[in-house]
Amino acid sequence: MHDDDRALRDQVRGADPARDLAPLPPTWLDHRMEQIMTTHTPTPLADARRSPALRVWVPIAVAASAAAAAIAIAVPLMLGGTPTVEPLAQPTDGGLAGGSCLAVSPEGLLMQEQAFAARVLTIEGDTVTLEVTERFAGEVADRVEVPQVDAASGDFSGVPFEAGEAYLVSATDGTIAGCGLSGTDSAELRAVYEAAFTG
């Protein structure tokens, strides 16, 4: 035995509140253990199991609790919870900077606070609801509501949305970036977004 072991044993003995008592005789210990093992002590649970009323209601209560727990877990999973929604405005000046549009570039996208991919979920009146499918930059809600642009009367720098179509959208200060930084999810625009955010 090492000195560390002896020191530990001495420390344990010193903490034992019964260290000054004489050890019990082995026959008494054997007798006491035999009593513990053979004596039947009724428990409140055993008495409860004998009650006819509890035999009926306990399984019902257990089943009801299990069903409630299953519903509490399953319903949010099935519904996916309540989606978050945020509004974005179309650019009032068409997104023009100094009267003209700059070339669409990764650098221009990196100046935006938000960037995401989305699909048009609904168009109701002048309000378009987009379901966000991918986030590139910034905090973006699950759904985004934007006003619809009249493509026929606009200057084509805003983004007109069509039902069921997919779009790439960037925004700053709650306003969609125009001038081609937002638009239909085409191979060309997707390449610029990937160069800006994943390249």
Secondary structure as a PSIPRED ss2 file (coil, helix, strand):
# PSIPRED VFORMAT (PSIPRED V4.0)

   1 M C   1.000  0.000  0.000
   2 H C   1.000  0.000  0.000
   3 D H   0.000  1.000  0.000
   4 D H   0.000  1.000  0.000
   5 D H   0.000  1.000  0.000
   6 R H   0.000  1.000  0.000
   7 A H   0.000  1.000  0.000
   8 L H   0.000  1.000  0.000
   9 R H   0.000  1.000  0.000
  10 D H   0.000  1.000  0.000
  11 Q H   0.000  1.000  0.000
  12 V H   0.000  1.000  0.000
  13 R H   0.000  1.000  0.000
  14 G H   0.000  1.000  0.000
  15 A H   0.000  1.000  0.000
  16 D C   1.000  0.000  0.000
  17 P C   1.000  0.000  0.000
  18 A C   1.000  0.000  0.000
  19 R C   1.000  0.000  0.000
  20 D C   1.000  0.000  0.000
  21 L C   1.000  0.000  0.000
  22 A C   1.000  0.000  0.000
  23 P C   1.000  0.000  0.000
  24 L C   1.000  0.000  0.000
  25 P C   1.000  0.000  0.000
  26 P H   0.000  1.000  0.000
  27 T H   0.000  1.000  0.000
  28 W H   0.000  1.000  0.000
  29 L H   0.000  1.000  0.000
  30 D H   0.000  1.000  0.000
  31 H H   0.000  1.000  0.000
  32 R H   0.000  1.000  0.000
  33 M H   0.000  1.000  0.000
  34 E H   0.000  1.000  0.000
  35 Q H   0.000  1.000  0.000
  36 I H   0.000  1.000  0.000
  37 M H   0.000  1.000  0.000
  38 T H   0.000  1.000  0.000
  39 T C   1.000  0.000  0.000
  40 H C   1.000  0.000  0.000
  41 T C   1.000  0.000  0.000
  42 P C   1.000  0.000  0.000
  43 T C   1.000  0.000  0.000
  44 P H   0.000  1.000  0.000
  45 L H   0.000  1.000  0.000
  46 A H   0.000  1.000  0.000
  47 D H   0.000  1.000  0.000
  48 A H   0.000  1.000  0.000
  49 R H   0.000  1.000  0.000
  50 R H   0.000  1.000  0.000
  51 S C   1.000  0.000  0.000
  52 P H   0.000  1.000  0.000
  53 A H   0.000  1.000  0.000
  54 L H   0.000  1.000  0.000
  55 R H   0.000  1.000  0.000
  56 V H   0.000  1.000  0.000
  57 W H   0.000  1.000  0.000
  58 V H   0.000  1.000  0.000
  59 P H   0.000  1.000  0.000
  60 I H   0.000  1.000  0.000
  61 A H   0.000  1.000  0.000
  62 V H   0.000  1.000  0.000
  63 A H   0.000  1.000  0.000
  64 A H   0.000  1.000  0.000
  65 S H   0.000  1.000  0.000
  66 A H   0.000  1.000  0.000
  67 A H   0.000  1.000  0.000
  68 A H   0.000  1.000  0.000
  69 A H   0.000  1.000  0.000
  70 A H   0.000  1.000  0.000
  71 I H   0.000  1.000  0.000
  72 A H   0.000  1.000  0.000
  73 I H   0.000  1.000  0.000
  74 A H   0.000  1.000  0.000
  75 V H   0.000  1.000  0.000
  76 P H   0.000  1.000  0.000
  77 L H   0.000  1.000  0.000
  78 M H   0.000  1.000  0.000
  79 L H   0.000  1.000  0.000
  80 G C   1.000  0.000  0.000
  81 G C   1.000  0.000  0.000
  82 T C   1.000  0.000  0.000
  83 P C   1.000  0.000  0.000
  84 T C   1.000  0.000  0.000
  85 V E   0.000  0.000  1.000
  86 E E   0.000  0.000  1.000
  87 P E   0.000  0.000  1.000
  88 L C   1.000  0.000  0.000
  89 A E   0.000  0.000  1.000
  90 Q C   1.000  0.000  0.000
  91 P C   1.000  0.000  0.000
  92 T C   1.000  0.000  0.000
  93 D C   1.000  0.000  0.000
  94 G C   1.000  0.000  0.000
  95 G C   1.000  0.000  0.000
  96 L C   1.000  0.000  0.000
  97 A E   0.000  0.000  1.000
  98 G C   1.000  0.000  0.000
  99 G C   1.000  0.000  0.000
 100 S E   0.000  0.000  1.000
 101 C C   1.000  0.000  0.000
 102 L C   1.000  0.000  0.000
 103 A C   1.000  0.000  0.000
 104 V C   1.000  0.000  0.000
 105 S C   1.000  0.000  0.000
 106 P H   0.000  1.000  0.000
 107 E H   0.000  1.000  0.000
 108 G H   0.000  1.000  0.000
 109 L H   0.000  1.000  0.000
 110 L H   0.000  1.000  0.000
 111 M C   1.000  0.000  0.000
 112 Q C   1.000  0.000  0.000
 113 E C   1.000  0.000  0.000
 114 Q E   0.000  0.000  1.000
 115 A E   0.000  0.000  1.000
 116 F E   0.000  0.000  1.000
 117 A E   0.000  0.000  1.000
 118 A E   0.000  0.000  1.000
 119 R E   0.000  0.000  1.000
 120 V E   0.000  0.000  1.000
 121 L E   0.000  0.000  1.000
 122 T E   0.000  0.000  1.000
 123 I E   0.000  0.000  1.000
 124 E E   0.000  0.000  1.000
 125 G C   1.000  0.000  0.000
 126 D C   1.000  0.000  0.000
 127 T E   0.000  0.000  1.000
 128 V E   0.000  0.000  1.000
 129 T E   0.000  0.000  1.000
 130 L E   0.000  0.000  1.000
 131 E E   0.000  0.000  1.000
 132 V E   0.000  0.000  1.000
 133 T E   0.000  0.000  1.000
 134 E E   0.000  0.000  1.000
 135 R E   0.000  0.000  1.000
 136 F E   0.000  0.000  1.000
 137 A E   0.000  0.000  1.000
 138 G C   1.000  0.000  0.000
 139 E C   1.000  0.000  0.000
 140 V C   1.000  0.000  0.000
 141 A C   1.000  0.000  0.000
 142 D C   1.000  0.000  0.000
 143 R E   0.000  0.000  1.000
 144 V E   0.000  0.000  1.000
 145 E E   0.000  0.000  1.000
 146 V E   0.000  0.000  1.000
 147 P E   0.000  0.000  1.000
 148 Q C   1.000  0.000  0.000
 149 V C   1.000  0.000  0.000
 150 D C   1.000  0.000  0.000
 151 A C   1.000  0.000  0.000
 152 A C   1.000  0.000  0.000
 153 S C   1.000  0.000  0.000
 154 G C   1.000  0.000  0.000
 155 D C   1.000  0.000  0.000
 156 F C   1.000  0.000  0.000
 157 S C   1.000  0.000  0.000
 158 G C   1.000  0.000  0.000
 159 V C   1.000  0.000  0.000
 160 P C   1.000  0.000  0.000
 161 F C   1.000  0.000  0.000
 162 E C   1.000  0.000  0.000
 163 A C   1.000  0.000  0.000
 164 G C   1.000  0.000  0.000
 165 E C   1.000  0.000  0.000
 166 A E   0.000  0.000  1.000
 167 Y E   0.000  0.000  1.000
 168 L E   0.000  0.000  1.000
 169 V E   0.000  0.000  1.000
 170 S E   0.000  0.000  1.000
 171 A E   0.000  0.000  1.000
 172 T E   0.000  0.000  1.000
 173 D C   1.000  0.000  0.000
 174 G C   1.000  0.000  0.000
 175 T E   0.000  0.000  1.000
 176 I E   0.000  0.000  1.000
 177 A C   1.000  0.000  0.000
 178 G C   1.000  0.000  0.000
 179 C C   1.000  0.000  0.000
 180 G C   1.000  0.000  0.000
 181 L C   1.000  0.000  0.000
 182 S C   1.000  0.000  0.000
 183 G E   0.000  0.000  1.000
 184 T E   0.000  0.000  1.000
 185 D C   1.000  0.000  0.000
 186 S C   1.000  0.000  0.000
 187 A H   0.000  1.000  0.000
 188 E H   0.000  1.000  0.000
 189 L H   0.000  1.000  0.000
 190 R H   0.000  1.000  0.000
 191 A H   0.000  1.000  0.000
 192 V H   0.000  1.000  0.000
 193 Y H   0.000  1.000  0.000
 194 E H   0.000  1.000  0.000
 195 A H   0.000  1.000  0.000
 196 A H   0.000  1.000  0.000
 197 F H   0.000  1.000  0.000
 198 T C   1.000  0.000  0.000
 199 G C   1.000  0.000  0.000
